Amino acid sequence: MFRLSVLPVLSVVLVSACSERVGTSGTLAPESIEPPIELEVLSTRSWLVTGGDALVEVRVTDDEGSLQPGDLRVELNGGDITSRFRQTSERAIQALLEILPEGDSELRARLSGISEAATLTITNWPNTGPIISGPQEQPFYCQTREFVTVAGELLGESTDRQCSVETRVDYVYWSDQDQEFKPYRVQFGGPPPFDLARINSRGGAIPYIVRVETGVVNRAVYEIAMLHNPEDGELSPWRRSDGWNGKLVYTHGGGCRGGWYQQGSRTGGVMRRGLFEQGYAVVSSSLNVFGQNCNDLLASETHIMVKERFIEHYGAPIYTIATGASGGSYQSHQTADNYPGVFDGVIVSASFPDVTSATVFTVADARLLHHFFEEISPGEFSREQQRAVSGFGSWASIANLSRGAARLDPIFDSDALPEDQGGEVNLDELRAVLYQPDQGGIRATVYDHTVNVYGEEPGTGIALRPLDNYGVQYGLGAFNAGLISARQFIDLNRGIGGYDRDMNHVFERHRADPLARRRAIETGRILYGGEGLAVTPVIDYRGYTDHAENGDIHMIVHQFSTRERLRRSNGGIGNHVMQVGGQWGFEPGRDDLAELFRQMDAWILRIQSDTSYLTPRQVVAANRPVGLTDACWDATGLDRVKIEEELSYGGDGRCDELYPAYPTPRHVAGAPLANDIVSCHLRPLNRDDYRQPFIEREWAELQVVFANGVCDWNRGDASGAQHQGSWLSFGPSPVNRVN
């Protein structure tokens, strides 16, 4: 006999900025004693199903029971669908539900002999999106005709305005003669190619053949790749490839500039030999390349939809690791935090916390400084003084990052210097319709690409901005260190100015729009770190570019900003590992990255098998492999030497000496290491803040420059906004809808 059991109650949380919350499991959540049955959508959250398909499971929760034929009756919208299910364990059955109608459907399961049924509402949305990112951007250019498949063929013209194509499957093999992937022609019973390599996978050598599925979801081209010999038969959630270890890696592409109004012609790359050798399946999409889509919310929505597609075709993975560099790190961090459960581990490099705060604050300030040094006050500051004011490890980073501010500037001017350029797009079609003042057009900026989050200025359609430099004392650290004079400090802060909405330099400082500032913080556009990321193992690795001769945006301080946010939100950093200077590859002798994947594998599996009574945060920290620590490599001698010590900003260890971290202009101005304050609280000037004296005339001038006060960084953001929770929606899904 089955015993009745009480299932967990689905938690409901109310917060000021958003509508009613629901939990994220997608399981039945009764408020009273119910039948001993759980219903779950395995492929995604039950309210975010797309494309009419859903992989579902029905489980009997009685520990002493087992399912027998005839025990369960399952209905969908009143129709009997029991025959679609197959038994997958003693107490569970699964089915891939297909052709679900758009909107709500009711899944109902009843045990024989028990009158009460368990129910679950499944909400289906179009495969073309959106589900949580709000109205889709227009214009939007399809690029399937430019997308080259792994077989070397063009994907072809899209079949509708949503950039759809027919899903295709290609096979390629690794040629041990030419050392490249080649198209594999399926000829059952025929001889294999003479140059077909073999690969060690899951303890044995198998033919090195890769199956790649290519299609479109959410207007994004996606690719799914795994080792599979077509002679072994078709794959399904219940028939998995012998070459797949059951684990998934989601890859990402970097960039940001030009990342809007387009589908994109490449993914983050799925043909990863080192990952195949470890048995992973690999997935990515064109909207998970930030150079094609610089919007982390849209990237998260695409993660959710592409992973759903993977699970419906191949089954739920044991775990999913997010990996990527630069813009790929934004996506990995923010989806893991804002949409817990999509990723189970994160391995990133050349990282930043997010695009909205650390990156944008830095490039915006760099352009202000470059303009001041070159146009407002040329010759007043030496190169070393300019570098000290910026904080950068390389003077050239001022101009380099000024060019990076093009992502904030809607106006393309062919006569402007590269450091002042804006309006960047990747397609000729878009260049013809770029914004010009008094003429309109598309605004190619981070803010306008994320207008669903930030809102728009009434009557103009221009996106609001979470960008502020009011009260910022540029060069404060350089002044207190005696590297610039009082006169230079005053002139700098009097003349640096700000930006108008078109990123023109103006005398006044710029101020954040209150709605955009609040939304950035509340909805996770500025990485919080205390939601899903708090219980996600993170490995952050990198090369070192702070001293790059031509400057570089990928400064090591940004990973310390991420770590500080984790420390502040969670009270510790037991889930965060940083390594610098390794040989980041998979091949023998340069396999430090391969080792990180092996360590992450062990870490996640230990977390999943932990049955202790520790809190989830404690479980992550307690199960980190002993050999996985902060580390750097000393390559100054004949042999590379690995140094294991905690990496810290401004520390005095050997790693800190080999790879020093330099501040950003905002850090030099006194901002906290986390660098997540949009608008600072203001306070009156205080002579005790300065380590060099001012004569009375200079002090009077400084009081005029900062008539309303200077930043009090210790009080946090002036908005008082706080992160409002996970699985937020900007529509059309009403669940957890942001007001």
N, C-alpha and C positions, 0 to 999 in steps of 0.2 A: 504494500500500500504506500501511496505517496502521502507524506505529511505536509500540511499547510505550513508555509513559511511567510515571514514578514519581509518584504523587500524594502530597500532603502528609500527614504522619501527624497524626491528631487528637490534640491535646495533652491530657494527663491530669495534673491537679494534685491533690495531697493537702493538706488543711488540717485543723487539729485540730477545728474546730467542725462540719465538714460532711462528708458522704459523698463518694465519689469524684466528681471533676469531669469533665465533657466539654466540648469546645469548642462554639462557638455557630453554626457555619456550616450545620449540617444536611447536610453533604456526606459522601460516602464517604471512609473513612479507613483504608485498608489498612496493614498493617505490612510488606508486602513488595511485590515487583513485581506489578502487577495490570494488567488490560486498560486500554487508554487511554480510559476512560469515567469521567465524573463524574455522580453522581445528586444532585439537590438539590431540597428543598422550598422553593419560592420564597415561599410565602405566610406561613410562620412557621418556627420551629425544628422539626426532624423529630420531636422527642419531645413537642411541644406542639400538635399538630394538633387542631382541634376541629370538631364538627359533621359529621363524616364526609366533608369535602371537603378537598382539598389541591391546589394548583397546583404541579406538579412539572416539572422540566427534566432531560433527559438530554443530556449534552454529550460529544462526542469531543474528547479533549485533544491529539491529534496535530496539530501545526501545519500539516502538509502534506496532511492529509486533508480530505475533504468527504463528507457523508452522501449516499447514494443510496438510492432505494427498495430495500428488502430487506436493507440493510446491518445493521439493528438489529432485535432481537426483545426486547420488553419484557414482563415478566410481573408480575402482582400476585397474591401468594399462590398461585402455580402456574398461574394462568390467563393466557392470551395477551391483552394489552391494547394491542398495538402499533397497532391501527387507531384507537385513541382519540387518538393523538398527531398533531400537525401540526408541520411543519418551520418554524422561526422564524429560522434562519440557516443558513449552510453546514454548521455542525457541531453544531447543537442542535435538539432537538424538545421540545415542551411539550404537557401535557395537564392538564385539570382532572379529577382523580380524584374520583369521587362515590360515596356510599353505602359508605364505608370502615367496616368493623366496629369497634366499640370495642376498644381494646387494640392489640396490635402486629400490623402487616402487613409483609410483605417485598416490596419492590420490587426486581426483578432485571432487568438489561439485559445482552445478549450481542451482540457483533459477529460477523457471519458469518465463518467461518473461524478463529475463536478460541474455544477450548473453555472458558476461564475466563470467569465472569460477574461483573459488578459488582453489589453488593447494598446496599440501604439499608433500615433498619428505620424504619417510620413508626408512631408511637404516636398513636392517636386518642382524644380525650376528648369527653364530652358538650358540646354547644353551651351548656348551661346553667351550665358550670363546676362546681367550681373546677378549676384546673390547678396553680397554684403557691401560692395564698394560704391553703390550709388549709381546715378545715371552715367551711361558710358560716354566717353569723350568722342566728340566729333569736331572736325573730320577725322577719319581713321583710315589709313591706307593699308590695304591687304598686300601681303608680300609672298603668298604661297608660290606664285610664279617665279620668284627669285630664290626660293628655298631649295637647296641641293640636298637630296637624301643621301644616306650612307652608301647607297648603290650608285651614286654619281648622277642621278637623274633629277630633273626639276619636279617639284611636288605638283605643279600645275596650277591652272587658274582656279580661283575660289568659285564656289557655286552659289554664293549669296553675298549680301552686304555685310554679313558677320564673318566673312573670311573663311568659311567652312570648306573643307575638302573631304573626299572619301578617305576613310582610314585605310592605310596600306601596311603591309608587313614585308620587310626585306631581310634577306640573309646575306651576311658577308663572312668571309673567313680571313684569317691571318696567314699571309704567305711567308713561309720561312725562307723563301728564296729572295723575294723583293722587299721583305720587311715592311709590309703595308697591308691594309685591309683591301680585299677585292670582292666583287659581287660573287655570291655563291648560287649557282644555278641548281635548283632542287631537281634531282634525277633519281628517284627512288629505285634502288637496285643497281644503279650504275656505279662506275668507279669514282672515287673522290678525286678532286684535283691533285695533281702530282706534288704540288708544293703546299698542301694543306698542313699547317703546323698542328702540334698538340700542346695542350696547356694543362698544367697541374691544377686541378680544382677539386676541393673537398677530399683530398687524400689520394686522388688518382689522376692519370693522364687521360684526357678526352679530346676529341677533335676540336680545334679552336674555331668554332663557328658561332656567330653572334646573331641573334634574332633581334630586329629593331622594328618596333611599331611606331608609325608616325601618323598623327592626326591633328585635329584642331578642337580645343575646348576654350571657352571664354575668350574667343577671338585670338588665342595664342596657339602657335604650332608647338606640339609636344612630341618628344621622343622617349621611348622606353626600350632599353637594351638589356639583354641578358644572354649568357651562354646557353645555347640550345641547338641540338642537332635535329633538323626537321624530320629525320627518319624515326625519331622517338615519338612522334605523334603530336597532335594539337594540344595546346595548353589551356588550362581553365583554373578557377580557384581551387579545384580538387585534384587537378593533375598538373603538378609542377615540374619544371625542368630539372633534370638531374644535375645540371651545371649551376643551378641557383642555390645559394646557401640559405635562402628564405629571408634575407636582409636587404634593405633598400638604401641607396644613396641618392640624394637629390642635389644636383649640381647647379651652380649659379654663375652668371656672367657679371662682370663689373661695369664701371662707367657710370654715367649720369647725363653728361652733356649731350643734348640731342635726343634724349630718351622720352619721346612723346609723339602722339598722333600717328603711331605706326604699329603694325603687327610684329615686325622684326623678321629678319631672314636667317637667324641662327638661334640655337638654344645655348645653354651653358655648357654643352658638350657631354655626350654620353659614351663616346668610344674611349673609355678609360681602361687601358690595358692592366694597370696596376690593381684596379678595383675588380676587374674580371678575374684576375689571378687569385684574389681572395674570395671569389664566389659571389660578389654582390650583383644585384640588378641595379641599373643606373637610369635615372629619369631626369628630365629637365624640360623647360619650355622657353619660347621666345620672349614672353613677358616676365621671365625671371632672369633676364639680362638687363641690368640697369641702364646700359647705354641705349636700350630700346624702350625701356619703361622705368623711369625714375620715380616710382610711386610705390612705397612699401605696402600700402593697403591693397592696391590692385595686385601686387605680387603675392600677398597672403591669400587673397581670394583665388588666384590661379593655383597656388600650392594646394589648397583644399580641393579644387576641382580636378586637378591632374592626379593627385593621389587617389581620389575616389575612382577615377578611371582605371588606375593601376590595380586597385584592389578588386574591382569588378571583373577584370580580365584575368588576374593571376592570384588573387587571394590576399588576405591581410599579411603584411610582412611581420617578422618577429620584432623588428624595430626599423626606424628610419633616421638616417643621419643627414643633416644639412651641411653642405660644404661650399665654400666659395671665397674669393678674395675681394677686397675693396667693397664695391657695391654689392657683391655677393654676401659679404659679412652683414651689411644692413639687414638684408632679407632674412638671413639665418637667425640673427638675434631677435628681430622684431616679430617674426611669425612664431618663433619658439615662445616668446613672452606673451604676445597678444592672443594667440590661438593655440593654447596648450594641447598637446597630443598629436599635432601634425608632425612634429619632429621629436625624437627621443634623445638626440645628441647633436652637438654642433662642433664642427671642425672648420675654423676660418683662418684666413691670413690677411695681412695688410689691412687690418680691420679698423672699423669705426663703430661707435655705438649706433648711429643712425645718420641720415642725411640732413635732418631738420635742424639739429643743434650743433654738434661738434664740427661737422664738415662745413655747413653753411655759415655758421658764425665765423669760422676761420677764413674762408675765402672772401666773405663780405668785408671783414676787417682788413684782409690783405689788399683788397682793391682800394679801400680808403687810404691805407698807408702808402701804397704805390702812387696814387694820385697826389697825395700831399707831398711826398718826397720829390716827385717829378714835376708837378705843375704848380703847387701852392708855394712851396719853399725849397726850390732847387738849390743845392749847395750848402744848405744850413746844417745838414747832418752828414757825417761821414758814413761810409758803407758799414763800418762796424757799429756805429750808433744806430743806423737803420735796422741792422740785424738785431741789436739788443732790444729795440722798441718792439720789433715783431716777435722776438723770442725764438725764432727759427734757428735751426742748426746751420742753415745755409742762407746767405744773403739772397741768393738767386731765387729762393722760395717765395719772396715777396712778389716778384713779377709773375712767377709760375702760378701761384695761387690766385693772383689777380685775374689771370686768364681763366682760371677755374670758376670765377664768379660769373662767367657767361651764363651759367645755368639759372641765374637770378634775373638776367637782363633780357627784356623782350625785344629790344631793338637791335637789328643787324645794320651796321654801318660799315660799308666796304672801305671807307676812308679812315676809319679809326685804327689805332694801334691794336695789335693783338691783345694787349693787356686790358683794353677797354671794350673788347668786342662782346657782342651778345647775340641773341636771336639764333641760337644754333639748332639746326635741324639736319637730318641725315638724308632727306629725299629732295630731289629737285622740285617735285610737285608742291612740297611744303614751302620752299623758299619763295615761290611765286605768291603765296598768300600770307606771308609774315606780317606781323603787326607793325604799323607805323602810326605815330600820333596823328589824331584828327582824321585818320583813314580807316582805322580798325584793322582786322586781321587776326590771325592766331598768335597767341602770346606763348612763346616757347620758353617757359620757366617752370621751375620746380613747383612754385606756388599755384600757378594756373593749371598745371597738370594734376594738382591735388585739391582743386577748388571744391570738390564734394565735401572735403573735411573742413577747409578753412572758411568757406563762405565767400561771398563776393560783395564788392562795393556797390551799393544801390545805384542803379541807373547806368553803370558802366560795364558790368560783367567782368571786371578785373578782380582777380582773387585777392583776398585779404592776406596779410603777411604776419607770421610770428617772428618778426625781426626788429631788434631794438638795440640802440647804443646810447640811449639817454643816460647820462650820469657815469658813463664808462671813462675812467681815467687812463687813457692810452699812455703807455710808456712809464707807468708808475714804478714798476720794478726796476727799470733801467735808471730812473731818476734816483730812487732810493739807494741804488748800488753805486751812485756817483758816475754813471756812464754818460748821462746827458745833464745839461745845466738846467737851472730853474727857468731861464728864458726859453730854452728849447722845449721844456715840458709845457709851459704856458702856451707858446705859439702852436705847438702840436695840437693841444686840446681845443684851442680857439679855432684853428683852421681846418681840422679834419672833417667836420661836417657830417653829412649823412646822405641818404638817397631818397628821391621821390619814388612814386610807384613805378616809374619807368627806368629806375636805376640811374637817373641822372644825378650827378653830384650837386648837392645843395648845401647852403651854409648851415641850416638847422640840422640837428641830430634827427635820426628817424626813430619813430616810436611804433611799437607793435600794435596791431589791431586787437582789441580785447577778446573778440570771439576767436580769432585765429590762435592767439596765445593760449587761451583756455583749452581749445580743441587739441592743440599739439600736445599738451601735457596730459589731458584727461583720456585721450584715446590711444596713446602709445606711439604717436609719431615721434615724440622724444622718448627714447628708450627708458623704461622704468626699471625693469629688471627684477621686480618683486612678484610677478605673476608666474607664468610657465617657466621662465628662464631661471627662477629660483630653485627649481627642482630638475633642471636639465644640465647634464655634464657638458662643459664647454672646454675645448682645447683651442687656444689662440696661438698660432705660430707665424713667424715672419722672417723675411730678410730685413736688412737694416738700410734705410735710405735717408736718414736725417742729414747726412753730410753730402748728399748728391750734388754734384757740381752745378747742375742746371736747376736745382730745386726739386722738391717732390712733396706731394700732398700727404703721402702715407707715412706720417710721423708716428713714432712709437707712443707718444703721449696719448693718442686716441685709445689704445687698448688699456692704458691705465685709467682713462676716463670710464670705460666700460666696467672695469674691475671696481672702481670706486662706487659706481651706481649699485653694483651687486652687493658690495660691502654695506652700503648705507641702507639698502632696502631689506637685506636679509640677515644682517648682523654677522656675516662671515663670507668667505670666498672659497669654501671647501669644494665648490663645484667648478672652479675656474683654474685652468692651468695655462701658463704662458711659456713659450720657448722661442728663442731668437738665435738666428745664425746657423741653422742646421742645413743639411743637404736634402732639400725637400723634394724627394722623388721616391720611386718604387724600385728602381733598378739596384742590383747589388753594389754596395759601396756608396750609394747615394740614396739610401732607403729610409731616411728619418721620417718621411711622411708615411710610408708603409707601416712603420712602427707605431705611429700615432693612431692609425686606423685599427691596428691590432689591439692597442691599449684601450681605445674607445669601445671596441667590441667587448672586451673583458669587463669594462666598467658598466656598460649598459646591462649586460647579462647578469652581473652580480646584483645590480639594483633590482632587476625584475624578479630575481629569485629570493630576495631578502624578505623574510617573514618575521622580522623583529618588530618590536613596538616603538621603534624610533619614529620621529616625525619624518615626512618626506624629505625635508631639507637635510636632516641628519643622515638619512639613508644614502643620499647622493654623496655626501662627504665621507661617510664611513666606508663606502664601497669603492672609493677610488683606488686603483691598483697601486701597490707600494712603489713600483718602479716608475710611476707617472708623476713627475714633479715639475715645478718651474725649473728652467734650465737655459743655459746659453752655451755656445761653442766658442772656444778660443782658438782661432786659426792663425795667430801671430807667429807661431813656431813652425817647426818642420812637420809636426803631427797635430791634427785636430784634437782638442781636449774638451770633453763635455764637463761643464761646471753645473752642479745641481745646487741651486740656492734660490730663495724666494726673490722674485723680481719686484722692485718697488720704484716708484717715481722719486727721484732725488735721493736714492739710497747710496750706500758706500761700499757695496759688494763688488766683486770682480766683474760680474755681468754689467753692473751699472757703470763701471769704468770702461768696459769694452763697448757698450751700446748705450751711451748717455741719452736720456730723454730731455727734449727741449720743450719749453712752453709755447702756447699759441699767443697771439696778441691779447686775447681776453684773459689768459692766465697772468700775463705780465701786468695786466690792469687789475689784478687781484681776484679774479673769478675763481671759484673752487675747482678742484681737480676734475670733478664730475662734469663740469662745463654744460650744465643743463638748465641754466637760468635764462629765460627769454628776456624778462624785464626785471631789473633789480629794484628793491626798495631804495629810497633815497634818504640820505641824512646830511646834516650840515658839514661843511669842511671842518677839519680838526688838525691843528698844527702838529699834533703828536703822531699823525700818520706818516709824516715825512721825515726822512733822515738827513735831508739837506735843508739849510735855512732859506727862507724867503725874506727879502727886504720888504718893507711895508708896501711900497708901490707894487711889487710883484704879487704880494698876498692879496691886495685889493683887486688886481687884474684877475687872479685866479677865482676870486669870489664872484666876479662878473661872469667869467666863463661858465662856472657851475652855480649860477644864481639859484637854482632849485635843488641843489645838493648833488652829492656823489653817491656812487653805488655802495650800499651796505650789503655785501655779498653773503653775510652770515645769516640773513633773514629769509633766504630762499626767494622764490619768484613772487613778484608783487601781486600776481593774480590770486594767489592762495589756492590755485587749482591742484587737484590730486588725481592720480590715475583712477579710472572708474571701473576697472575690471576687464575680464577677458571675453572673447567671442562677441565683441561689439559689432553692430551692423549700421551702415549708412543707407541701407535699403538695397533692394526692395524687401528683403526679409524683415518682418516686424519684430523678430525675436532679438532681444537686447538692443533695440533700436536707439541710436543716439538722437537726443532731442535737438 
